[in-house]
């Protein structure tokens, strides 16, 4: 039976911060230990139930994509091999195996870098209302889930836990981080998406959109950080079931969101408990995404 880890408490290590899913520990000045728990959030609220295997899936799918996209831009990964971790991590090796990585400490940019290849989710809502997404005008007559002529960069602010991110225009991004950095992250985000989307489609998965984060390391280099192209940060669709004009069945946490919408939850804490079939169904979708994309079978 897979142990579900919803929170870590490593007494020998210094807690740096807890995110919606990751517990982060400071190892020394320039290194962090990322531990990916089995927590799941929806509508910016952390749910009470953990999802079996979820943390391991997120960690290993990120590891796969970081390596895959290294030729485009470097990333923050130092090691994912628990045997090579510092001695102070040793008491927690069993729990860290498969769900952790040691990464470079960076100065994260204050934006979420979102790229959309298909019109769906909040992008679809904005398009219906204004004919544009994040100030980018799109062709008239697009249908829900339709592929866009070219992927578009639609950044957002980075909000605290429990607060919704807000879509911003490219001009607003320039005001936040400067023109040179804004143009760099737009370029990298779109190039990573194109390379990953092409690969995923060859495996039968459409990546409709995804969210990335960048940071500046101690040498002043812009690198990709946090997670990459996971079922938490992306919308994955089954190519065989893809049909324009409606919302798509997915391999990601949209399955949980759909359940929460069906019970008319008001999207405010406390979140309701998830039924067993939703928990197991979500776990299955995450495991399937990892197996199909990275060839790793954890089940």
C-alpha positions in Angstrom: 0.0 0.0 0.0 1.5 3.4 -1.0 2.0 5.7 1.9 0.3 9.1 1.4 2.4 12.0 2.5 0.5 15.2 3.0 3.0 17.0 5.2 6.7 16.5 6.2 8.3 17.5 9.4 12.1 17.0 9.2 13.5 18.0 12.6 17.1 18.0 11.5 16.4 20.3 8.6 15.5 24.0 8.4 12.0 24.5 6.9 12.3 27.3 4.2 8.6 27.4 3.2 5.5 25.3 2.5 3.7 25.7 -0.8 0.5 24.3 -1.9 2.2 21.0 -2.7 5.9 21.3 -2.0 7.7 21.5 1.4 11.0 23.2 0.9 14.0 22.9 3.3 17.2 25.0 3.3 20.3 22.8 3.1 22.9 25.5 3.0 23.1 29.0 1.6 22.8 28.2 -2.1 20.8 24.8 -2.0 17.2 23.8 -1.2 15.6 20.4 -0.8 12.2 20.2 -2.6 9.9 17.6 -1.2 6.8 17.0 -3.3 3.9 15.9 -1.1 0.7 14.2 -2.1 -1.3 17.3 -1.3 -3.7 18.6 -4.0 -5.1 22.0 -4.4 -8.0 23.3 -6.5 -9.2 26.9 -7.1 -6.2 28.0 -5.0 -7.3 26.0 -1.9 -5.5 23.0 -0.5 -7.9 20.0 -0.2 -8.0 17.8 2.9 -7.2 14.6 1.1 -3.9 13.5 -0.3 -3.7 11.6 -3.6 -1.6 8.4 -3.6 1.6 8.6 -5.8 0.9 12.2 -6.7 4.1 13.7 -5.2 6.3 11.0 -6.9 4.6 11.5 -10.2 5.1 15.3 -10.1 8.7 15.0 -9.1 9.6 12.4 -11.7 7.7 14.0 -14.5 9.4 17.4 -13.7 12.8 15.6 -13.7 12.0 14.1 -17.1 11.0 17.5 -18.6 13.9 19.4 -17.0 16.3 17.0 -18.8 14.3 17.0 -22.0 14.4 20.8 -22.3 17.9 21.4 -21.1 19.0 22.3 -24.6 16.6 25.3 -24.6 17.3 26.6 -21.1 19.1 25.4 -18.0 17.2 24.5 -14.8 17.6 24.4 -11.0 18.1 20.6 -10.5 21.3 19.6 -8.7 20.4 16.0 -7.8 17.4 13.6 -7.5 19.5 10.7 -6.2 18.8 10.3 -2.5 22.1 8.4 -2.0 24.0 11.5 -2.9 22.1 13.9 -0.6 23.9 15.5 2.4 24.2 13.5 5.7 21.5 15.5 7.4 18.9 14.2 4.9 19.8 10.5 5.6 17.2 9.9 8.4 14.4 10.8 5.9 15.8 8.8 2.9 12.9 6.4 2.6 10.3 9.2 2.4 12.5 11.4 0.2 13.1 8.6 -2.4 11.3 9.4 -5.6 9.6 12.5 -4.3 12.4 15.0 -3.8 15.2 16.9 -5.5 18.0 19.1 -4.4 17.9 22.4 -6.3 19.8 25.7 -6.7 18.4 28.6 -4.7 17.3 31.4 -7.0 15.6 34.7 -7.0 12.2 33.7 -8.5 10.6 36.1 -11.0 7.3 37.5 -9.6 5.2 36.1 -12.6 3.8 32.8 -13.7 4.8 32.1 -17.3 1.7 30.6 -19.0 1.6 29.4 -22.6 -1.5 28.3 -24.4 -1.6 26.2 -27.5 -5.4 25.6 -27.3 -8.3 27.9 -26.1 -9.6 26.4 -22.9 -10.3 27.2 -19.2 -10.0 30.9 -18.1 -8.6 31.7 -21.6 -11.8 30.4 -23.2 -13.8 32.5 -20.7 -11.8 35.7 -21.5 -12.1 35.0 -25.3 -15.8 34.6 -25.1 -16.1 37.9 -23.2 -13.5 40.0 -25.1 -12.2 38.2 -28.2 -8.8 38.3 -26.6 -6.6 36.6 -23.9 -4.3 38.8 -21.8 -4.6 41.6 -24.3 -3.8 39.3 -27.3 -6.5 39.5 -29.9 -7.4 36.1 -31.3 -9.2 35.1 -34.6 -13.0 35.4 -34.5 -15.1 32.2 -34.4 -12.8 30.0 -32.3 -14.6 27.1 -30.6 -13.8 25.8 -27.1 -10.7 23.6 -27.0 -9.7 24.6 -30.5 -6.0 24.7 -31.4 -4.6 28.3 -31.8 -2.8 29.3 -34.9 0.4 29.8 -32.8 1.0 29.3 -29.0 0.5 32.5 -27.0 2.3 33.8 -23.9 -0.3 34.8 -21.3 1.5 35.5 -18.0 -0.1 36.1 -14.6 0.8 37.5 -11.3 2.0 35.1 -8.6 -0.4 35.1 -5.7 -0.1 33.9 -2.1 -1.8 30.6 -1.2 -5.6 31.1 -1.2 -5.5 34.1 -3.5 -6.2 33.9 -7.2 -3.4 34.7 -9.7 -4.4 37.5 -12.1 -3.8 37.4 -15.8 -1.6 40.3 -17.0 -0.6 41.7 -20.4 2.9 41.6 -21.8 3.3 45.3 -21.2 2.5 44.8 -17.6 5.1 42.0 -17.5 7.7 44.4 -18.8 6.8 46.8 -16.0 7.3 44.1 -13.4 10.6 42.5 -14.6 11.9 44.7 -17.4 11.9 44.4 -21.2 14.9 42.1 -21.6 13.8 39.5 -19.0 10.2 39.6 -20.2 11.3 38.9 -23.8 13.6 36.1 -22.6 11.0 34.3 -20.6 8.4 34.7 -23.3 10.8 33.1 -25.8 11.8 30.3 -23.5 8.3 29.5 -22.4 7.0 29.2 -26.0 10.1 27.2 -27.2 9.8 24.7 -24.3 6.0 24.4 -24.9 6.5 23.7 -28.7 9.2 21.0 -28.1 7.2 19.3 -25.3 3.8 19.5 -27.1 5.3 17.9 -30.2 6.9 15.1 -28.1 3.7 14.6 -26.1 1.5 14.4 -29.2 3.7 11.6 -30.5 2.8 9.7 -27.3 -1.0 10.5 -27.7 -1.2 13.4 -25.3 -2.2 17.0 -26.2 -0.7 19.6 -23.9 -3.3 22.3 -24.2 -1.5 24.8 -21.9 1.1 24.9 -19.2 2.5 27.2 -16.5 6.3 27.6 -15.8 8.4 29.6 -13.4 11.8 31.1 -13.8 14.4 32.4 -11.4 17.8 34.1 -11.5 20.6 32.0 -9.9 23.6 33.3 -8.0 25.6 33.8 -11.2 22.8 36.0 -12.7 21.6 33.3 -15.1 18.0 32.9 -15.9 16.9 29.3 -15.3 13.7 27.4 -15.1 12.6 26.4 -11.5 9.8 24.8 -9.4 8.0 22.2 -11.5 7.8 21.7 -15.3 5.0 20.3 -17.5 3.3 18.3 -14.7 -0.4 17.4 -14.4 -0.6 20.1 -11.7 0.8 22.9 -13.9 -0.6 21.8 -17.3 -3.8 20.7 -19.1 -3.2 17.2 -20.6 -5.8 15.8 -23.0 -6.1 12.4 -24.5 -5.5 12.9 -28.3 -7.7 9.9 -29.1 -10.7 11.5 -27.4 -10.0 15.1 -28.5 -13.1 16.8 -30.0 -13.3 20.6 -30.7 -16.3 22.5 -29.3 -16.4 21.2 -25.7 -14.3 20.7 -22.6 -12.0 17.7 -22.8 -11.4 14.7 -20.5 -8.0 15.2 -19.0 -5.0 13.5 -17.3 -4.6 16.3 -14.8 -6.4 17.7 -11.7 -9.3 19.0 -13.9 -10.9 15.7 -12.9 -10.9 17.0 -9.2 -12.0 20.5 -10.3 -15.0 19.0 -12.2 -16.1 17.0 -9.2 -15.9 20.1 -6.9 -17.9 22.1 -9.5 -20.5 19.4 -9.7 -21.1 19.6 -5.9 -21.4 23.4 -6.1 -18.6 24.1 -3.7 -18.1 27.9 -3.3 -14.3 27.6 -3.8 -13.6 29.0 -0.3 -11.9 27.2 2.6 -12.5 24.8 4.1 -12.6 22.5 1.1 -14.8 19.4 1.2 -13.4 15.9 1.6 -13.0 14.0 -1.7 -14.8 10.6 -2.1 -12.6 7.5 -2.5 -13.5 7.0 -6.2 -12.3 10.6 -7.0 -9.1 10.1 -5.0 -8.2 6.8 -6.7 -9.4 8.1 -10.1 -7.1 11.1 -9.8 -4.2 8.9 -8.7 -4.7 6.7 -11.7 -4.7 9.7 -14.1 -1.4 11.1 -12.7 0.2 7.6 -12.9 -0.9 7.2 -16.5 0.5 10.6 -17.5 3.9 9.7 -16.1 3.9 6.3 -17.7 2.9 7.6 -21.1 5.2 10.6 -21.2 8.3 9.5 -19.3 8.0 5.7 -19.5 8.0 5.4 -15.7 5.6 3.0 -14.1 5.1 3.5 -10.4 1.9 1.5 -9.9 
